[in-house]
């Protein structure tokens, strides 16, 4: 008789061969550029060449620059502060609207139509989206749809992209319009995953719609909301194309964000060491967010 086969030994060579292509891609396109950028941030880095080590001078210069962060005024200003505005308003409003639309759409007959309409902006490239809204915001009432609408009520044209006090909120509104569809689709799937029996039993027990939403639906979709929030925050920290096309950081430097500062300093001014320091700041901001998201996703926690 043949003896029973024992557990097969792991084939480390086969595993290594399968992992090698992905590992090479990670090293070439992720690990090496990241290490190069970190090292370059401690260098003068003219034209991307290691020519003079300057230690932490680039970072001291960066956080001493009022155009990057200025805490001497209220409210603060600078590129970093603009990113904070985006994180607070853009992320929270996109999630709020996406969740409301997802819950409401699930209760009407025309759910597919509503989702299709809301999702249309996601099919538009970010550059095209910026061009469209640049026309919408035009101060010329013959071109700008928004000012033409205000003119019906006798309100004078507003320079939405030319006023330092409102330009960031005008840009955030564009970002919200372009991202609500994405949030709606993600949260709609999460809402539909909630067993109908659970909701019906809550109604039988006398729970009203407000209690069902806040005490049942919201906690049960908190994990998808967390993942969505992290995705939106990552998009905000990397934000560049919308700002570049619509305002080029203006008026003056009022709407610049971190990624735009990196582009301007590295590729326009040729100060790659200083630009690399900005990129490292972006990496430092993103790392704890991603670690938190991965840990929570592994635990499967929903509260």
C-alpha positions as a Markdown table, in Angstrom:
| # | Residue | x | y | z |
|---|---|---|---|---|
| 1 | Unk | 0.0 | 0.0 | 0.0 |
| 2 | Unk | 1.1 | 3.6 | -0.7 |
| 3 | Unk | 1.9 | 5.6 | 2.3 |
| 4 | Unk | -0.2 | 8.7 | 3.0 |
| 5 | Unk | 1.2 | 11.9 | 1.7 |
| 6 | Unk | 2.3 | 14.3 | 4.3 |
| 7 | Unk | 2.0 | 18.1 | 4.0 |
| 8 | Unk | 3.7 | 19.4 | 0.9 |
| 9 | Unk | 6.8 | 21.5 | 1.5 |
| 10 | Unk | 6.5 | 25.1 | 0.5 |
| 11 | Unk | 8.0 | 25.9 | -2.9 |
| 12 | Unk | 10.0 | 29.0 | -2.1 |
| 13 | Unk | 11.6 | 29.2 | -5.6 |
| 14 | Unk | 8.2 | 29.2 | -7.3 |
| 15 | Unk | 6.9 | 31.9 | -4.9 |
| 16 | Unk | 9.9 | 34.0 | -5.5 |
| 17 | Unk | 9.5 | 33.7 | -9.3 |
| 18 | Unk | 5.9 | 34.8 | -9.1 |
| 19 | Unk | 6.7 | 37.7 | -6.8 |
| 20 | Unk | 9.8 | 38.9 | -8.7 |
| 21 | Unk | 8.0 | 40.9 | -11.5 |
| 22 | Unk | 5.8 | 42.8 | -9.0 |
| 23 | Unk | 8.8 | 43.3 | -6.7 |
| 24 | Unk | 10.9 | 44.8 | -9.6 |
| 25 | Unk | 8.1 | 47.2 | -10.4 |
| 26 | Unk | 7.8 | 48.3 | -6.8 |
| 27 | Unk | 11.6 | 48.9 | -6.6 |
| 28 | Unk | 11.9 | 50.7 | -9.9 |
| 29 | Unk | 8.8 | 52.9 | -9.7 |
| 30 | Unk | 8.2 | 53.3 | -6.0 |
| 31 | Unk | 11.1 | 52.5 | -3.7 |
| 32 | Unk | 13.9 | 54.0 | -5.7 |
| 33 | Unk | 12.1 | 57.3 | -6.6 |
| 34 | Unk | 11.1 | 57.7 | -3.0 |
| 35 | Unk | 14.6 | 57.2 | -1.6 |
| 36 | Unk | 16.0 | 59.4 | -4.3 |
| 37 | Unk | 13.5 | 62.2 | -3.4 |
| 38 | Unk | 14.2 | 61.9 | 0.3 |
| 39 | Unk | 18.0 | 62.2 | -0.3 |
| 40 | Unk | 17.6 | 65.0 | -2.8 |
| 41 | Unk | 15.6 | 67.0 | -0.2 |
| 42 | Unk | 18.8 | 67.3 | 1.9 |
| 43 | Unk | 20.7 | 68.6 | -1.1 |
| 44 | Unk | 20.7 | 71.8 | -3.1 |
| 45 | Unk | 19.6 | 69.6 | -6.0 |
| 46 | Unk | 20.0 | 72.0 | -8.9 |
| 47 | Unk | 18.7 | 70.3 | -12.1 |
| 48 | Unk | 18.1 | 67.1 | -10.1 |
| 49 | Unk | 21.8 | 66.6 | -9.5 |
| 50 | Unk | 23.5 | 65.9 | -6.1 |
| 51 | Unk | 25.8 | 68.9 | -6.0 |
| 52 | Unk | 25.8 | 70.3 | -2.5 |
| 53 | Unk | 24.5 | 68.8 | 0.8 |
| 54 | Unk | 22.5 | 71.4 | 2.8 |
| 55 | Unk | 21.1 | 69.3 | 5.6 |
| 56 | Unk | 17.8 | 70.5 | 6.8 |
| 57 | Unk | 18.0 | 73.9 | 5.2 |
| 58 | Unk | 15.3 | 73.1 | 2.6 |
| 59 | Unk | 12.9 | 72.2 | 5.4 |
| 60 | Unk | 13.7 | 75.2 | 7.5 |
| 61 | Unk | 13.2 | 77.4 | 4.5 |
| 62 | Unk | 10.0 | 75.6 | 3.6 |
| 63 | Unk | 8.3 | 76.1 | 7.0 |
| 64 | Unk | 9.6 | 79.6 | 7.3 |
| 65 | Unk | 8.0 | 80.6 | 4.0 |
| 66 | Unk | 4.7 | 82.4 | 4.6 |
| 67 | Unk | 3.5 | 81.3 | 1.2 |
| 68 | Unk | 3.7 | 77.7 | 2.4 |
| 69 | Unk | 2.2 | 78.2 | 5.8 |
| 70 | Unk | 1.5 | 81.5 | 7.6 |
| 71 | Unk | 0.1 | 81.2 | 11.1 |
| 72 | Unk | 0.7 | 84.9 | 12.0 |
| 73 | Unk | -2.7 | 85.8 | 10.7 |
| 74 | Unk | -6.3 | 84.6 | 11.3 |
| 75 | Unk | -7.4 | 82.7 | 9.5 |
| 76 | Unk | -4.0 | 81.3 | 8.5 |
| 77 | Unk | -2.9 | 81.2 | 4.9 |
| 78 | Unk | -0.5 | 79.4 | 2.6 |
| 79 | Unk | -0.4 | 76.2 | 0.5 |
| 80 | Unk | -0.6 | 73.9 | 3.5 |
| 81 | Unk | -3.6 | 75.7 | 4.9 |
| 82 | Unk | -5.4 | 75.5 | 1.6 |
| 83 | Unk | -4.9 | 71.7 | 1.7 |
| 84 | Unk | -6.4 | 71.7 | 5.2 |
| 85 | Unk | -9.4 | 73.6 | 3.8 |
| 86 | Unk | -9.8 | 71.1 | 1.1 |
| 87 | Unk | -9.6 | 68.2 | 3.6 |
| 88 | Unk | -12.2 | 69.6 | 5.9 |
| 89 | Unk | -14.8 | 70.9 | 3.5 |
| 90 | Unk | -14.3 | 68.8 | 0.4 |
| 91 | Unk | -14.0 | 65.4 | 2.2 |
| 92 | Unk | -16.9 | 66.0 | 4.6 |
| 93 | Unk | -19.3 | 67.4 | 2.1 |
| 94 | Unk | -18.6 | 64.8 | -0.5 |
| 95 | Unk | -19.2 | 62.0 | 2.0 |
| 96 | Unk | -22.3 | 63.7 | 3.4 |
| 97 | Unk | -23.9 | 64.3 | -0.1 |
| 98 | Unk | -22.8 | 60.8 | -1.3 |
| 99 | Unk | -24.4 | 59.1 | 1.7 |
| 100 | Unk | -27.7 | 61.1 | 1.5 |
| 101 | Unk | -28.1 | 60.5 | -2.2 |
| 102 | Unk | -27.3 | 56.8 | -1.8 |
| 103 | Unk | -29.9 | 56.3 | 0.9 |
| 104 | Unk | -32.6 | 58.3 | -0.9 |
| 105 | Unk | -31.9 | 56.8 | -4.3 |
| 106 | Unk | -32.3 | 53.3 | -2.8 |
| 107 | Unk | -35.9 | 54.1 | -1.9 |
| 108 | Unk | -37.2 | 55.4 | -5.2 |
| 109 | Unk | -38.0 | 53.7 | -8.5 |
| 110 | Unk | -35.5 | 55.7 | -10.5 |
| 111 | Unk | -32.4 | 54.8 | -8.6 |
| 112 | Unk | -30.4 | 53.9 | -11.7 |
| 113 | Unk | -31.3 | 57.2 | -13.4 |
| 114 | Unk | -30.3 | 59.2 | -10.3 |
| 115 | Unk | -27.0 | 57.4 | -10.0 |
| 116 | Unk | -26.2 | 57.9 | -13.7 |
| 117 | Unk | -26.9 | 61.6 | -13.5 |
| 118 | Unk | -24.8 | 62.0 | -10.3 |
| 119 | Unk | -22.0 | 59.9 | -11.8 |
| 120 | Unk | -21.6 | 61.9 | -15.1 |
| 121 | Unk | -18.9 | 64.3 | -13.7 |
| 122 | Unk | -16.7 | 61.2 | -12.9 |
| 123 | Unk | -16.6 | 60.4 | -16.6 |
| 124 | Unk | -15.1 | 63.8 | -17.3 |
| 125 | Unk | -11.3 | 64.2 | -17.2 |
| 126 | Unk | -10.1 | 66.5 | -14.4 |
| 127 | Unk | -8.6 | 68.9 | -17.0 |
| 128 | Unk | -11.8 | 69.1 | -18.9 |
| 129 | Unk | -13.7 | 69.6 | -15.7 |
| 130 | Unk | -11.5 | 72.5 | -14.8 |
| 131 | Unk | -12.0 | 74.1 | -18.2 |
| 132 | Unk | -15.8 | 73.7 | -18.0 |
| 133 | Unk | -16.0 | 75.4 | -14.6 |
| 134 | Unk | -13.6 | 78.1 | -15.6 |
| 135 | Unk | -16.3 | 79.2 | -18.1 |
| 136 | Unk | -19.0 | 78.7 | -15.5 |
| 137 | Unk | -17.2 | 81.0 | -13.1 |
| 138 | Unk | -16.3 | 83.7 | -15.8 |
| 139 | Unk | -17.1 | 87.2 | -14.5 |
| 140 | Unk | -18.5 | 88.0 | -18.0 |
| 141 | Unk | -22.2 | 87.4 | -17.7 |
| 142 | Unk | -22.4 | 86.6 | -21.4 |
| 143 | Unk | -20.0 | 83.6 | -20.8 |
| 144 | Unk | -20.2 | 82.7 | -17.1 |
| 145 | Unk | -23.3 | 80.7 | -16.4 |
| 146 | Unk | -23.2 | 81.4 | -12.6 |
| 147 | Unk | -22.9 | 85.2 | -13.0 |
| 148 | Unk | -25.6 | 85.1 | -15.7 |
| 149 | Unk | -27.9 | 83.4 | -13.2 |
| 150 | Unk | -27.1 | 86.0 | -10.5 |
| 151 | Unk | -27.8 | 88.8 | -13.0 |
| 152 | Unk | -31.4 | 87.6 | -13.2 |
| 153 | Unk | -31.8 | 88.7 | -9.5 |
| 154 | Unk | -29.9 | 91.9 | -10.1 |
| 155 | Unk | -26.7 | 90.8 | -8.4 |
| 156 | Unk | -23.5 | 92.2 | -9.9 |
| 157 | Unk | -21.0 | 89.8 | -11.5 |
| 158 | Unk | -18.6 | 88.2 | -9.0 |
| 159 | Unk | -15.0 | 87.3 | -9.8 |
| 160 | Unk | -15.1 | 83.8 | -8.3 |
| 161 | Unk | -11.6 | 83.0 | -9.3 |
| 162 | Unk | -10.1 | 86.5 | -8.9 |
| 163 | Unk | -11.1 | 87.1 | -5.2 |
| 164 | Unk | -8.6 | 85.8 | -2.7 |
| 165 | Unk | -11.3 | 85.4 | -0.1 |
| 166 | Unk | -13.5 | 83.1 | -2.1 |
| 167 | Unk | -11.3 | 81.4 | -4.7 |
| 168 | Unk | -10.5 | 78.4 | -2.6 |
| 169 | Unk | -14.2 | 77.7 | -1.8 |
| 170 | Unk | -15.0 | 78.1 | -5.5 |
| 171 | Unk | -12.4 | 75.5 | -6.3 |
| 172 | Unk | -13.6 | 73.2 | -3.5 |
| 173 | Unk | -17.1 | 73.4 | -4.9 |
| 174 | Unk | -15.8 | 72.2 | -8.3 |
| 175 | Unk | -14.0 | 69.3 | -6.6 |
| 176 | Unk | -17.2 | 68.4 | -4.7 |
| 177 | Unk | -19.3 | 68.4 | -7.9 |
| 178 | Unk | -16.8 | 66.1 | -9.6 |
| 179 | Unk | -16.5 | 63.6 | -6.7 |
| 180 | Unk | -20.0 | 63.2 | -5.3 |
| 181 | Unk | -20.8 | 60.6 | -7.9 |
| 182 | Unk | -17.9 | 58.4 | -6.9 |
| 183 | Unk | -18.9 | 58.6 | -3.2 |
| 184 | Unk | -22.5 | 57.8 | -4.1 |
| 185 | Unk | -21.6 | 54.6 | -6.0 |
| 186 | Unk | -19.3 | 53.4 | -3.2 |
| 187 | Unk | -21.8 | 54.2 | -0.4 |
| 188 | Unk | -24.8 | 52.9 | -2.4 |
| 189 | Unk | -23.1 | 49.5 | -2.5 |
| 190 | Unk | -22.5 | 49.6 | 1.2 |
| 191 | Unk | -26.1 | 50.6 | 2.0 |
| 192 | Unk | -27.4 | 47.8 | -0.2 |
| 193 | Unk | -25.3 | 45.3 | 1.7 |
| 194 | Unk | -27.2 | 45.9 | 4.9 |
| 195 | Unk | -29.8 | 43.1 | 5.3 |
| 196 | Unk | -33.3 | 44.3 | 4.6 |
| 197 | Unk | -34.6 | 42.1 | 7.5 |
| 198 | Unk | -32.5 | 44.2 | 9.9 |
| 199 | Unk | -34.1 | 47.4 | 8.8 |
| 200 | Unk | -37.6 | 46.0 | 8.7 |
| 201 | Unk | -37.3 | 44.5 | 12.2 |
| 202 | Unk | -36.2 | 48.0 | 13.5 |
| 203 | Unk | -39.3 | 49.5 | 11.9 |
| 204 | Unk | -41.5 | 46.8 | 13.5 |
| 205 | Unk | -40.0 | 47.7 | 16.9 |
| 206 | Unk | -41.0 | 51.3 | 16.4 |
| 207 | Unk | -37.8 | 53.0 | 15.2 |
| 208 | Unk | -38.4 | 56.0 | 13.0 |
| 209 | Unk | -36.3 | 56.8 | 9.9 |
| 210 | Unk | -34.0 | 59.2 | 11.8 |
| 211 | Unk | -33.2 | 56.5 | 14.3 |
| 212 | Unk | -32.7 | 53.9 | 11.6 |
| 213 | Unk | -30.3 | 56.2 | 9.7 |
| 214 | Unk | -28.1 | 57.3 | 12.7 |
| 215 | Unk | -28.2 | 54.1 | 14.8 |
| 216 | Unk | -28.2 | 51.5 | 12.1 |
| 217 | Unk | -27.3 | 52.6 | 8.6 |
| 218 | Unk | -24.5 | 55.0 | 9.6 |
| 219 | Unk | -22.6 | 52.6 | 12.0 |
| 220 | Unk | -23.0 | 49.7 | 9.5 |
| 221 | Unk | -21.4 | 51.7 | 6.7 |
| 222 | Unk | -18.7 | 53.3 | 8.8 |
| 223 | Unk | -15.9 | 51.1 | 7.4 |
| 224 | Unk | -16.7 | 52.0 | 3.8 |
| 225 | Unk | -17.0 | 55.7 | 4.8 |
| 226 | Unk | -13.6 | 55.4 | 6.5 |
| 227 | Unk | -12.0 | 53.9 | 3.3 |
| 228 | Unk | -13.7 | 56.5 | 1.2 |
| 229 | Unk | -12.5 | 59.4 | 3.5 |
| 230 | Unk | -8.9 | 58.2 | 3.2 |
| 231 | Unk | -9.2 | 58.0 | -0.6 |
| 232 | Unk | -10.5 | 61.5 | -0.7 |
| 233 | Unk | -7.8 | 62.9 | 1.6 |
| 234 | Unk | -5.1 | 61.2 | -0.5 |
| 235 | Unk | -6.6 | 62.8 | -3.6 |
| 236 | Unk | -6.6 | 66.2 | -1.8 |
| 237 | Unk | -3.0 | 66.0 | -0.8 |
| 238 | Unk | -2.0 | 65.1 | -4.4 |
| 239 | Unk | -4.3 | 67.8 | -5.9 |
| 240 | Unk | -2.7 | 69.6 | -8.7 |
| 241 | Unk | -4.5 | 69.6 | -12.1 |
| 242 | Unk | -7.6 | 71.4 | -11.0 |
| 243 | Unk | -5.6 | 74.3 | -9.5 |
| 244 | Unk | -3.1 | 74.4 | -12.4 |
| 245 | Unk | -5.8 | 74.8 | -15.1 |
| 246 | Unk | -8.3 | 77.0 | -13.3 |
| 247 | Unk | -6.1 | 79.5 | -11.4 |
| 248 | Unk | -2.4 | 78.5 | -11.7 |
| 249 | Unk | -2.2 | 79.2 | -8.0 |
| 250 | Unk | -3.7 | 82.6 | -8.2 |
| 251 | Unk | -4.9 | 85.2 | -7.7 |
| 252 | Unk | -1.3 | 85.9 | -6.6 |
| 253 | Unk | -0.6 | 82.8 | -4.5 |
| 254 | Unk | -4.0 | 82.5 | -2.8 |
| 255 | Unk | -5.0 | 79.1 | -4.2 |
| 256 | Unk | -1.7 | 77.2 | -4.3 |
| 257 | Unk | -1.6 | 73.8 | -2.7 |
| 258 | Unk | 1.3 | 71.5 | -1.7 |
| 259 | Unk | 1.5 | 69.6 | -4.9 |
| 260 | Unk | 1.4 | 72.9 | -6.9 |
| 261 | Unk | 4.3 | 74.3 | -4.8 |
| 262 | Unk | 6.3 | 71.1 | -5.5 |
| 263 | Unk | 5.7 | 71.5 | -9.2 |
| 264 | Unk | 6.5 | 75.2 | -9.3 |
| 265 | Unk | 9.7 | 74.9 | -7.3 |
| 266 | Unk | 11.1 | 71.8 | -8.9 |
| 267 | Unk | 10.0 | 72.0 | -12.5 |
| 268 | Unk | 9.6 | 75.7 | -13.1 |
| 269 | Unk | 12.2 | 77.2 | -10.8 |
| 270 | Unk | 14.7 | 74.3 | -11.1 |
| 271 | Unk | 15.1 | 74.0 | -7.3 |
| 272 | Unk | 14.7 | 70.2 | -7.2 |
| 273 | Unk | 16.1 | 70.0 | -3.6 |
| 274 | Unk | 13.5 | 72.4 | -2.3 |
| 275 | Unk | 10.8 | 70.8 | -4.4 |
| 276 | Unk | 11.8 | 67.3 | -3.1 |
| 277 | Unk | 11.4 | 68.7 | 0.5 |
| 278 | Unk | 7.8 | 69.6 | -0.4 |
| 279 | Unk | 7.3 | 66.1 | -1.8 |
| 280 | Unk | 8.7 | 64.5 | 1.4 |
| 281 | Unk | 6.2 | 66.6 | 3.4 |
| 282 | Unk | 3.4 | 65.2 | 1.2 |
| 283 | Unk | 4.7 | 61.7 | 1.9 |
| 284 | Unk | 4.8 | 62.3 | 5.7 |
| 285 | Unk | 1.2 | 63.5 | 5.6 |
| 286 | Unk | 0.1 | 60.5 | 3.7 |
| 287 | Unk | 1.9 | 57.8 | 5.6 |
| 288 | Unk | -0.1 | 57.8 | 8.9 |
| 289 | Unk | -3.4 | 58.1 | 7.0 |
| 290 | Unk | -2.6 | 55.0 | 5.0 |
| 291 | Unk | -1.3 | 53.0 | 8.0 |
| 292 | Unk | -4.6 | 53.8 | 9.9 |
| 293 | Unk | -6.7 | 52.8 | 6.9 |
| 294 | Unk | -4.8 | 49.5 | 6.4 |
| 295 | Unk | -5.1 | 48.6 | 10.1 |
| 296 | Unk | -8.8 | 49.4 | 10.3 |
| 297 | Unk | -9.5 | 47.5 | 7.1 |
| 298 | Unk | -7.7 | 44.4 | 8.5 |
| 299 | Unk | -9.7 | 44.5 | 11.8 |
| 300 | Unk | -12.9 | 44.7 | 9.9 |
| 301 | Unk | -14.2 | 47.1 | 12.6 |
| 302 | Unk | -17.3 | 49.1 | 11.7 |
| 303 | Unk | -17.5 | 51.5 | 14.6 |
